[in-house]
Amino acid sequence: MKIGKLPLLLSIILAFLVVGLSSCNDDNNDNSTDPLVGIYTFSSATLSDDIEVDGNVALPAGTDFTALISSALLGSANCNDPADSRVELREDGTIWFFCAGDEGSAQQNGTWEVNGSRTQLTLTINISITPGAPATPFPLGLDDLDETNGIKGNVEGIPLPVATLLGPFFPDADFGDNSNILVNVDIEFDSAS
């Protein structure tokens, strides 16, 4: 090889190395944070379908269930004012509950994951559906996920005891054996971060 062609050959090799190394730089370095990671407040829960008992509509779609669902979901946050309850979805897929202003006392209370098409968010939360019963992991699948300005979705088939469900609306009724009814609820969390 002639000495005159050596600098040209070295320049070409160096150019390939620079281009090759720079194009590989971001191949496996996806450090993006999921947009759902953040702190939320539970803002509302409304019935998405009528609740029927013995063929009669006991509660129509649109009935506000915020207090009942909030109590079941956020009870372990133990805030003096339920409006102070916060839900944090962390990057590692865990759910933490705490009271506003007391982030240091946050407690892990479940896990979360979103499907690949971002149409369903599954919150597996340790909750007690029946007052006084021990908390157990309960998966809530929020379908038709809307991530605009918070988290919105529909949860189908939440089992609630008849007396717990209808008691606040019909205080003089006798609900017998207190069996469960499956309810469908539209749930919203507002961004607090």
Backbone bond lengths (Angstrom), bond angles and torsions (degrees), N, CA, C in turn:
res aa  C-N    CA-C-N  psi(-1)  N-CA   C-N-CA  omega(-1)  CA-C   N-CA-C  phi
1 M - - - 1.446 - - 1.522 107.50 -
2 K 1.305 115.02 138.48 1.452 120.01 179.97 1.515 109.15 -79.02
3 I 1.308 115.28 147.13 1.459 121.44 -177.64 1.519 110.74 -65.31
4 G 1.309 119.91 -29.46 1.460 123.18 -179.45 1.525 112.58 -65.56
5 K 1.326 118.10 -28.96 1.463 121.42 -178.56 1.526 112.20 -87.54
6 L 1.317 118.52 -14.47 1.465 122.09 -178.19 1.528 112.60 -62.37
7 P 1.338 120.72 -46.56 1.469 119.27 178.15 1.530 112.17 -61.48
8 L 1.337 117.94 -36.87 1.461 120.74 178.21 1.519 110.65 -64.93
9 L 1.337 116.90 -43.73 1.466 121.51 178.87 1.524 110.61 -63.73
10 L 1.338 118.47 -42.76 1.469 121.63 177.82 1.528 110.99 -63.86
11 S 1.317 117.08 -37.92 1.465 120.90 178.65 1.524 110.92 -64.60
12 I 1.326 117.14 -41.37 1.468 121.16 179.12 1.526 110.38 -65.70
13 I 1.333 117.40 -44.92 1.472 121.10 178.63 1.525 110.21 -61.88
14 L 1.318 117.43 -44.47 1.461 121.60 179.27 1.533 110.58 -61.76
15 A 1.326 117.77 -41.40 1.469 121.61 179.10 1.526 110.40 -62.77
16 F 1.341 117.97 -43.49 1.465 121.05 177.93 1.525 111.53 -62.80
17 L 1.335 116.55 -40.52 1.466 119.65 178.99 1.524 111.42 -64.17
18 V 1.315 117.34 -43.96 1.469 120.98 -179.62 1.527 110.01 -63.35
19 V 1.330 117.27 -48.34 1.466 120.96 179.88 1.525 110.18 -64.05
20 G 1.315 117.48 -44.12 1.468 121.37 -179.09 1.513 112.62 -63.13
21 L 1.329 117.27 -44.61 1.463 120.21 -179.18 1.519 111.56 -69.95
22 S 1.328 117.67 -39.02 1.466 118.72 -178.67 1.521 111.13 -71.05
23 S 1.323 119.25 -31.20 1.462 120.02 179.30 1.519 111.78 -74.80
24 C 1.315 118.32 -22.43 1.459 121.44 178.26 1.516 112.00 -86.91
25 N 1.303 117.40 -11.05 1.455 121.70 -171.90 1.518 113.80 -56.19
26 D 1.340 118.73 -40.92 1.458 120.79 -174.79 1.520 113.39 -106.56
27 D 1.333 118.74 6.86 1.457 120.16 -175.60 1.516 113.40 -57.50
28 N 1.302 118.74 -48.66 1.462 121.79 -174.92 1.518 111.60 -117.34
29 N 1.318 117.00 28.76 1.453 120.07 -175.62 1.527 109.55 -120.85
30 D 1.347 116.52 62.75 1.456 121.53 -179.71 1.519 109.00 -93.57
31 N 1.329 115.75 90.60 1.462 121.07 -177.97 1.518 111.87 -98.92
32 S 1.332 117.53 21.48 1.458 118.95 -178.15 1.526 109.96 -71.66
33 T 1.320 115.01 141.76 1.454 122.09 178.94 1.518 108.61 -90.18
34 D 1.324 116.65 136.98 1.459 120.94 177.65 1.527 108.82 -59.75
35 P 1.326 118.09 135.95 1.464 119.91 -178.81 1.530 114.05 -63.71
36 L 1.320 118.64 -15.75 1.466 120.71 177.94 1.524 112.72 -79.28
37 V 1.329 117.42 -16.58 1.462 119.90 178.83 1.523 108.28 -62.31
38 G 1.335 115.72 126.29 1.457 119.50 -179.48 1.517 111.69 161.15
39 I 1.321 115.31 -172.63 1.461 122.55 -177.88 1.527 108.28 -111.73
40 Y 1.331 115.43 136.44 1.456 121.71 -175.19 1.525 111.21 -132.31
41 T 1.329 114.62 157.24 1.461 121.93 168.61 1.520 106.89 -113.19
42 F 1.322 116.08 142.62 1.461 120.52 176.01 1.517 107.08 -76.98
43 S 1.334 117.49 120.47 1.464 118.82 -173.21 1.515 114.58 -107.20
44 S 1.340 118.95 -35.39 1.461 117.49 -179.78 1.520 112.52 -163.49
45 A 1.325 113.19 157.01 1.463 122.61 172.93 1.523 106.62 -145.98
46 T 1.318 116.09 123.72 1.461 120.47 177.60 1.519 109.31 -130.90
47 L 1.319 115.42 147.45 1.461 119.62 177.67 1.520 109.22 -63.20
48 S 1.327 116.68 132.51 1.457 119.36 177.67 1.523 111.27 -94.76
49 D 1.335 117.61 -14.09 1.464 122.65 177.92 1.523 108.96 -137.32
50 D 1.343 115.98 156.14 1.464 120.13 174.58 1.520 110.05 -61.74
51 I 1.328 116.21 147.57 1.463 121.37 170.41 1.520 106.84 -104.30
52 E 1.325 114.51 123.52 1.458 119.62 -179.99 1.517 110.01 -110.55
53 V 1.320 115.07 140.53 1.457 122.32 174.10 1.519 106.21 -127.31
54 D 1.323 116.28 122.74 1.470 122.34 -177.97 1.526 111.74 53.66
55 G 1.334 116.94 39.64 1.457 121.64 176.34 1.512 115.55 80.66
56 N 1.314 117.81 -1.59 1.462 121.32 179.47 1.528 109.71 -110.33
57 V 1.329 115.91 144.15 1.461 120.13 178.00 1.522 108.15 -71.61
58 A 1.327 115.47 114.66 1.464 120.48 178.25 1.524 110.26 -89.80
59 L 1.334 115.83 -39.15 1.469 121.23 177.46 1.526 108.20 -139.41
60 P 1.324 117.77 127.43 1.464 120.06 -178.84 1.531 112.33 -81.10
61 A 1.324 114.90 158.05 1.468 120.38 172.68 1.521 108.31 -54.96
62 G 1.328 116.04 143.63 1.454 121.29 -179.04 1.517 113.52 96.48
63 T 1.357 116.95 -8.83 1.463 120.13 178.43 1.524 109.32 -62.76
64 D 1.330 116.16 134.65 1.465 122.12 -179.13 1.524 110.37 -73.56
65 F 1.323 116.07 120.65 1.459 122.74 179.24 1.522 111.24 -117.99
66 T 1.320 116.98 17.91 1.455 121.37 -173.88 1.522 112.23 -56.57
67 A 1.315 118.59 -48.91 1.471 121.11 -176.62 1.523 111.34 -62.95
68 L 1.333 117.56 -44.27 1.465 121.25 -178.23 1.527 111.40 -65.24
69 I 1.318 117.41 -49.14 1.467 120.97 -178.33 1.526 110.26 -68.80
70 S 1.321 117.56 -39.55 1.462 121.00 178.06 1.519 111.02 -59.78
71 S 1.316 116.67 -43.21 1.464 120.72 179.45 1.523 111.21 -62.09
72 A 1.324 116.87 -43.13 1.468 120.61 -179.58 1.525 111.46 -69.15
73 L 1.330 117.24 -42.87 1.466 120.65 -176.52 1.519 113.28 -75.74
74 L 1.324 116.37 -42.65 1.461 120.28 -169.12 1.517 113.89 -107.49
75 G 1.321 117.46 8.24 1.460 120.73 -176.57 1.512 113.81 -55.57
76 S 1.324 117.66 -33.16 1.464 119.51 -177.12 1.525 112.61 -75.91
77 A 1.334 118.57 -9.51 1.467 119.98 176.56 1.528 110.38 -70.54
78 N 1.331 117.20 -24.13 1.473 123.50 176.83 1.520 113.28 51.46
79 C 1.321 117.07 46.27 1.463 120.97 177.06 1.528 109.11 -87.76
80 N 1.328 116.49 144.30 1.461 120.12 176.82 1.520 111.12 -60.85
81 D 1.323 116.36 -39.07 1.460 122.18 177.43 1.525 107.47 -115.11
82 P 1.354 118.33 117.80 1.471 119.90 -179.09 1.530 113.39 -54.23
83 A 1.333 117.46 -26.33 1.469 120.35 178.85 1.525 111.85 -66.34
84 D 1.338 117.26 -17.37 1.465 121.41 178.50 1.527 112.90 -85.31
85 S 1.335 118.13 -6.70 1.468 121.39 -178.61 1.520 110.25 -67.26
86 R 1.322 115.60 136.12 1.456 121.87 178.38 1.526 109.45 -126.05
87 V 1.325 114.93 145.64 1.458 122.87 176.65 1.519 106.41 -119.29
88 E 1.321 116.38 124.60 1.462 120.28 179.04 1.517 109.42 -113.79
89 L 1.327 116.10 122.81 1.459 121.78 172.42 1.519 106.45 -95.51
90 R 1.324 115.40 114.66 1.469 119.52 -176.94 1.522 110.93 -95.28
91 E 1.326 113.63 160.24 1.461 121.27 -177.02 1.527 112.67 -60.53
92 D 1.333 117.71 -27.30 1.465 120.60 -178.96 1.525 112.78 -81.95
93 G 1.346 118.11 6.96 1.458 121.62 177.34 1.519 114.15 85.93
94 T 1.328 118.19 12.52 1.462 120.77 178.72 1.527 110.29 -101.71
95 I 1.336 114.61 156.40 1.463 122.75 176.81 1.516 107.36 -111.89
96 W 1.325 116.24 132.23 1.457 122.18 178.94 1.518 108.99 -124.28
97 F 1.334 116.91 139.96 1.463 122.99 176.22 1.514 108.56 -112.09
98 F 1.332 116.59 143.52 1.465 121.36 173.92 1.520 108.88 -159.97
99 C 1.312 115.65 170.00 1.464 121.82 176.81 1.525 108.52 -97.14
100 A 1.327 117.02 142.21 1.463 121.51 179.46 1.520 109.35 -54.07
101 G 1.331 115.76 133.01 1.456 121.11 -179.36 1.510 113.73 85.44
102 D 1.328 117.73 -4.39 1.466 121.18 -178.12 1.531 109.87 -132.03
103 E 1.340 115.91 48.32 1.458 121.23 -177.20 1.525 112.64 -59.88
104 G 1.333 117.05 -25.16 1.464 121.27 -179.23 1.518 113.42 -66.61
105 S 1.326 117.24 -18.62 1.466 119.74 -179.69 1.528 111.86 -99.73
106 A 1.330 117.10 17.52 1.466 120.83 -179.14 1.521 110.76 -58.31
107 Q 1.335 115.22 141.01 1.464 121.16 178.92 1.519 109.07 -124.27
108 Q 1.346 114.96 134.45 1.458 117.84 175.54 1.517 107.95 -68.90
109 N 1.342 114.96 133.14 1.454 118.48 -176.17 1.520 112.16 -136.96
110 G 1.326 117.45 26.12 1.452 119.57 176.92 1.512 112.47 149.23
111 T 1.340 113.87 -164.69 1.459 121.63 -179.22 1.528 109.18 -136.81
112 W 1.332 115.14 165.47 1.460 119.99 177.00 1.516 109.95 -143.33
113 E 1.348 114.83 153.42 1.456 120.96 173.34 1.527 108.42 -157.26
114 V 1.319 115.07 149.11 1.457 121.55 178.84 1.525 107.38 -116.72
115 N 1.344 116.49 142.11 1.461 118.54 -178.55 1.530 110.49 -73.88
116 G 1.326 116.22 167.19 1.461 121.79 -174.56 1.516 114.03 -60.50
117 S 1.326 117.79 -33.91 1.467 120.25 179.96 1.526 112.23 -87.88
118 R 1.339 116.49 1.35 1.467 124.01 177.21 1.527 112.01 57.49
119 T 1.332 115.95 39.12 1.465 120.77 176.64 1.519 111.94 -107.32
120 Q 1.337 117.37 -11.66 1.465 120.57 179.21 1.526 110.12 -140.52
121 L 1.327 114.21 132.35 1.457 122.50 173.56 1.516 106.76 -112.02
122 T 1.331 116.69 124.38 1.457 120.41 176.98 1.518 108.95 -104.91
123 L 1.328 115.11 118.57 1.460 122.78 174.65 1.518 106.72 -105.21
124 T 1.318 117.57 113.55 1.459 120.71 175.15 1.519 105.96 -99.68
125 I 1.338 114.69 102.13 1.461 121.65 -171.57 1.517 109.70 -113.21
126 N 1.326 115.86 139.17 1.466 120.84 175.02 1.524 107.70 -79.31
127 I 1.344 116.07 105.04 1.459 120.22 -177.25 1.520 110.75 -132.64
128 S 1.313 114.28 162.82 1.454 122.00 173.23 1.518 107.05 -115.24
129 I 1.328 116.81 108.02 1.462 120.57 -179.16 1.522 110.25 -71.84
130 T 1.320 116.58 -37.89 1.459 121.35 178.22 1.521 108.24 -97.91
131 P 1.342 117.91 124.63 1.468 119.80 -179.77 1.528 111.86 -53.49
132 G 1.333 115.72 133.13 1.458 121.61 179.08 1.520 114.30 88.86
133 A 1.328 117.62 -15.24 1.467 120.68 179.56 1.527 108.85 -80.08
134 P 1.347 116.91 152.30 1.470 118.90 178.49 1.530 110.81 -65.26
135 A 1.320 115.48 149.25 1.466 121.05 178.96 1.522 109.98 -73.30
136 T 1.314 115.59 140.06 1.460 122.16 176.92 1.529 108.23 -134.18
137 P 1.350 116.95 154.56 1.468 118.99 177.78 1.529 110.14 -63.18
138 F 1.307 116.18 128.83 1.459 121.59 -178.64 1.523 108.50 -132.66
139 P 1.350 117.34 117.10 1.468 119.21 -179.54 1.530 111.38 -81.19
140 L 1.313 115.35 126.61 1.461 121.76 173.82 1.519 107.25 -111.80
141 G 1.317 116.89 114.16 1.456 120.87 177.89 1.514 110.17 -96.14
142 L 1.317 117.14 109.95 1.462 121.44 176.92 1.519 107.91 -86.01
143 D 1.341 115.94 104.51 1.461 121.88 179.17 1.522 110.18 -85.46
144 D 1.328 116.13 165.29 1.467 121.93 -177.69 1.524 110.01 52.39
145 L 1.317 115.19 46.68 1.464 122.34 -175.57 1.523 111.49 -57.38
146 D 1.332 114.98 130.66 1.462 122.84 174.78 1.527 106.51 -122.75
147 E 1.334 116.62 116.35 1.463 121.85 -177.08 1.528 112.43 -98.71
148 T 1.324 117.73 11.33 1.456 121.65 -178.58 1.523 109.89 -76.14
149 N 1.316 117.38 117.61 1.475 122.63 177.74 1.522 113.20 57.01
150 G 1.297 118.12 37.37 1.461 122.13 178.98 1.513 110.23 134.65
151 I 1.325 115.52 -148.39 1.462 121.71 179.95 1.524 107.67 -131.71
152 K 1.334 115.73 127.22 1.462 121.14 176.27 1.517 107.82 -134.36
153 G 1.337 115.81 143.61 1.451 120.02 176.65 1.510 111.15 -174.20
154 N 1.324 115.23 172.59 1.453 121.84 179.56 1.517 109.18 -109.69
155 V 1.324 116.03 129.13 1.462 121.89 177.20 1.521 107.20 -106.85
156 E 1.330 116.42 123.67 1.459 120.66 -179.69 1.516 110.83 -104.38
157 G 1.325 115.32 141.38 1.458 121.47 170.38 1.513 115.84 75.15
158 I 1.339 118.32 40.19 1.466 120.14 174.99 1.526 107.36 -78.41
159 P 1.339 118.43 119.67 1.473 119.55 179.59 1.527 110.75 -79.85
160 L 1.311 116.06 119.19 1.461 120.88 178.42 1.523 109.44 -126.48
161 P 1.342 117.26 138.01 1.464 119.80 176.62 1.533 110.17 -61.25
162 V 1.326 116.14 138.57 1.460 121.39 -177.63 1.526 111.21 -53.45
163 A 1.330 117.70 -46.66 1.471 120.58 -177.67 1.527 111.18 -64.64
164 T 1.330 117.28 -39.45 1.465 120.92 178.68 1.524 110.00 -66.64
165 L 1.317 115.48 -39.75 1.453 121.91 -177.07 1.526 112.39 -72.19
166 L 1.323 116.45 -50.02 1.462 120.77 -173.12 1.519 114.19 -98.21
167 G 1.325 117.44 -18.79 1.463 121.30 -177.69 1.513 114.85 -52.56
168 P 1.341 118.88 -47.36 1.467 118.81 179.84 1.535 113.53 -62.63
169 F 1.327 116.96 -24.89 1.459 120.59 -178.12 1.527 112.37 -93.16
170 F 1.344 116.00 -26.23 1.469 122.15 -178.81 1.527 108.68 -132.34
171 P 1.340 117.94 74.02 1.472 121.21 -172.58 1.528 114.99 -64.52
172 D 1.325 119.56 -21.64 1.466 121.43 -178.13 1.525 113.14 -96.28
173 A 1.321 118.18 0.57 1.468 121.09 -175.77 1.523 111.56 -81.15
174 D 1.342 115.54 150.95 1.466 122.53 174.30 1.527 106.83 -103.15
175 F 1.324 116.46 118.86 1.459 120.48 -175.47 1.522 113.43 -99.52
176 G 1.306 117.41 12.72 1.454 121.54 173.09 1.507 114.10 61.34
177 D 1.333 116.16 -123.77 1.471 121.70 -171.18 1.527 113.97 -76.25
178 N 1.323 118.40 -2.37 1.461 122.25 177.63 1.531 112.64 60.74
179 S 1.338 116.06 41.55 1.459 119.53 177.31 1.527 109.92 -71.18
180 N 1.325 115.95 172.00 1.462 121.33 -177.41 1.523 111.82 -92.25
181 I 1.308 115.31 151.27 1.461 123.75 171.72 1.526 106.40 -121.59
182 L 1.344 116.35 139.24 1.462 120.52 176.07 1.524 108.56 -88.59
183 V 1.327 116.12 128.03 1.466 120.45 -178.75 1.525 110.43 -122.73
184 N 1.321 115.36 151.00 1.460 122.78 176.11 1.521 107.87 -109.77
185 V 1.328 115.89 128.71 1.460 120.77 -171.48 1.531 110.30 -133.19
186 D 1.339 115.61 135.49 1.466 121.22 170.14 1.522 107.42 -87.16
187 I 1.334 116.28 125.05 1.464 122.03 -174.60 1.525 109.57 -118.98
188 E 1.342 115.62 142.03 1.465 121.12 177.04 1.523 110.70 -133.29
189 F 1.330 114.85 136.87 1.461 123.29 171.15 1.527 106.67 -119.99
190 D 1.321 117.19 131.18 1.463 121.36 175.97 1.523 109.33 -93.27
191 S 1.315 116.32 144.49 1.462 120.40 177.28 1.522 109.68 -69.05
192 A 1.327 115.56 132.50 1.466 121.14 177.56 1.521 110.34 -115.93
193 S 1.351 116.79 4.04 1.465 118.84 -179.08 1.499 111.49 -101.16
